[in-house]
Amino acid sequence: MSLSHWVWLTLNVEDAGLAVKLIEAFGKPERVYTADFPALMRTGLLRQNQAERLCAARPLDAADAVLRRCTELGVQILTLRDAAYPERLRNIPDPPLLLYALGTLPHLDDLVCVCIVGTRHTTPHAAQIAVRFSSALAQAGVCVISGMASGIDSAAHTGALSVGAATVAVFGNGVDICYPSENRPLMERILAHGCILSEYPPGRAPDKYTFPRRNRILAGLSCGTLVVSAPIRSGSLITARIANEYGRDVFIVPGDIDDAAFKGSNEFLKSGAMPVTSPDDILSLYRSQYRDRLGRRNDVAVPPERKQADPQIAAALQPTGEITRPAEPQRPAEPQRPAEPPRPVEPPRPAEPPRPAEPYHTLKRETVRVPDPAPGQQRNLYADLDEQQMQILQAIREDLTVPDYIIGRTGLPVTYVLQTLTQFELKGICKRIPGGRYILDKTYRGSES
């Protein structure tokens, strides 16, 4: 099998459904490549100008350039006929002919996968809901999939990462392009804890057509799609509609009927989607359907050894099922977890430099004074909190206990604040009370100053 011909076909026929039909007609991509104009027209699949374009695009130079770039980046290519290609995705009507993968791809067919999507222009409250659902689902063994867009997508990935679980991002552009650009730190964390997938080759920029096409992959990889918050014209409703057409589950978090951010998702409930108000609503359904697949922790995968660049491009990129990342400085090894930990084990922090993967180093820091805790407690209570976490701790202590107020007081990013609040809950530093408010455990309240 020549990988160059698979790439050639996808570069010249972007309609995945048409590309699949051409392979069915000719048997394999090489035969599509060598077919003459009459043979292409006899299939009844192509218009005259399409067949002429394919005949004129015979050189494999562009395909070989893609393969060289993939070798440089450590990108693995999975074809539709590879054993490692996700079976759920293979079974949709128009599966992508190729998947470009960067990072460590979990065995998705062995996992319960839930896609979490929603509006890019989210509120802190909706983002907090996404983090809460994502972290709870990931901790139960669900693989969280999303598109790494701003807003709900970013919150979904953040929630999974906050409990040490792998997560998968599906791009509407090449896997080497971070979009939106401000999500570069999140992209790096996803690559360390999971995988980025795309049907587009490295270097392909996004456009208004690539994102709607990407949504079918989100829906196709997943057992169910959860929409957290979506206005009437939200792209996340496209994903929900496609999931519905594929016969997959669609879950909706209901919202205020007067809130424009929930109008689209509320309306979609009329299509038969399942309203959910707790992660347990999803987990109770999937525990009965996938009893043997839930309960395993979807822990951070350790990337396999990096492959060295091979001058024989096609041979170097023959699909093996192994997904790799580009060569980079060695990351600290992830700690081994107990079989059934009551809480996620926090990875040890290297002594120097502090927090090497901290995604928010560029933010302005300020000195925050938190009153001393009870005598004899200081060394244990605050030793592992950095200055930004101390800002959040101080904001909670000042009775700014709703996430919106904490974000306004600290000026920190929404997803970082929500992730930190989730970590504080898991550590027992604070707890969430009715009304979406947070209070500190009495040990952390300190003395009044």
PyMOL commands that set and color helices and strands:
alter all, ss='L'
color gray80, all
select helices_A, chain A and resi 3-12+16-26+29-34+37-42+48-56+61-73+87-90+108-110+124-139+152-162+181-193+210-221+236-245+260-271+279-289+313-316+378-381+387-397+403-410+414-427+442-444
alter helices_A, ss='H'
color red, helices_A
select strands_A, chain A and resi 76-79+98-103+113-117+143-146+167-170+194-198+224-227+249-252+274-275+430-433+437-440
alter strands_A, ss='S'
color yellow, strands_A
deselect
rebuild
show_as cartoon
